[in-house]
Amino acid sequence: MTGFVLTWQSIGGIVLMLLVVISIHEFGHFVVAKRAGIQVDEFSIGFGPRLLSHSRGETRYSLRLLPLGGYVRMAGMTGLEAPEKSGGPRAFIRASAGRRAAVIAAGGLMNLLLAGAILSGLAAFGGPAPATQPGGALAQAGVPNGYRITAVGDHRTTSLTTIRNMIQGDRGRPLLVRLTPWAGGAPHSYTVQPQLHWIGVGRTPKIPFEARIVAINGGPLPRATPGHLAGDIPGTGPLRVTYLKGRGRAVADVPRSKLAVEWLVGYYGPSGNPLLASLSGPPQPWYQAIATGFTAVPLQIGATFVNLWTLISPHHNPNLRLTGPIGIAQETSIATQISGAIYLTLFALISLNLGLINLLPIPFLDGGHLFFIILEWIRRRRVSPQLEATVHAVGLALIVMLFIYVTYGDLTHLIR
């Protein structure tokens, strides 16, 4: 979706998600380091100036201004510290390779555990069946409530994200959609005509959220993907958008760069499961819910790797893109306005992806440090601290560049 409104509810949801996901990650490092006998000098949530600080024992606990990450500062972390800050026998570098690996891996694993716990809770409480939007494309095709999309064209899927991307890729052409009764039964196929809807929730222009668009500049809607639709309409000036309002129609002039639309078929997926539809249905017994939730974790990890490969492949899906803090804030804001269950599902997926990315062998991230520990174990001697520090510095520079690139993409997607 494009555009979002910051309300107290959405701000609270964004801050809560960041604090919990970051805190659980750093707590994993912290508690395992303590158990391993390593000296922990600081446990910090956020970066920048301290807002709150409290010392207890050898550790200072800090809350800092920018909630974009956190860290656990251990004595002797790099082996390059001055003698008075090296930590002596309790230095991180003096711990065994196994203990250091456990400390480094604990952060990402805690994020995966949090994701599994949230998804298990969603499975335990269950969710309602999918709903067909009154007046939507599925309803006009005769699809009743309680049917679940299981295929679009020849592509079988229950992922709402994949379904949405496929609908956009077909550029508003009629689609053959297969749906299966929620309670079980034989699938049914319908030909549906997607509708163009306004999906921006920003202040400008003044078009209601998800208003159906019926004409642009007085003419028929072009068959185009949302990102290219404005360019396929002749002219360079603002677009006159006609949309349904109540039982009538209204018109708004929209700058081309502000056109925020999406092809929709009028399908509401199971509450709380925009990406993992298999978690919905009747409430499950606690033991089955745990199995369902934690089984979803490796499945989603596999889907993440598939999406990453799709992003870099020559025939990548243009609807897939990397997103950063702004994109996460946008999706979180939208989720808080839909339902608590959808918000919690997004919460779980962000925790899962944070844990997964941190465990990848990328210099400067946890996985990069873990790689050097494994290399040390294989070689039976440590890599030069200076060389390791240089590799992590280069990794940090590349991560900062990627962060800037992704943030620019988020801003471009937000304001287009």
Secondary structure, DSSP 8 states (H G I E B T S, - for coil): -------HHHHHHHHHHHHHHHHHHHHHHHHHHHHTT--EEEEEEEEEEEEEEEEETTEEEEEEEEEEEEEEEETTSSS-S-GGGS-GGG-GGGS-HHHHHHHHHHHHHHHHHHHHHHHHHHHHH-B---EE-TTSHHHHTT--TTEEEEEETTEE---HHHHHHHHHHTTT--EEEEEEETTS---EEEEE--EEEE---SSSS---TT-EEEEETTB---S--GGGTGGGSSSSS-EEEEEEETTEEEEEEE-GGG--EEEE--EE--TT-SS-GGG-BS---HHHHHHHHHHHHHHHHHHHHHHHHHHHSTT--TT-----HHHHHHHHHHHHHH-HHHHHHHHHHHHHHHHHHHHSS-TTSHHHHHHHHHHHHHHTS---HHHHHHHHHHHHHHHHHHHHHHHHHHHHHHH-
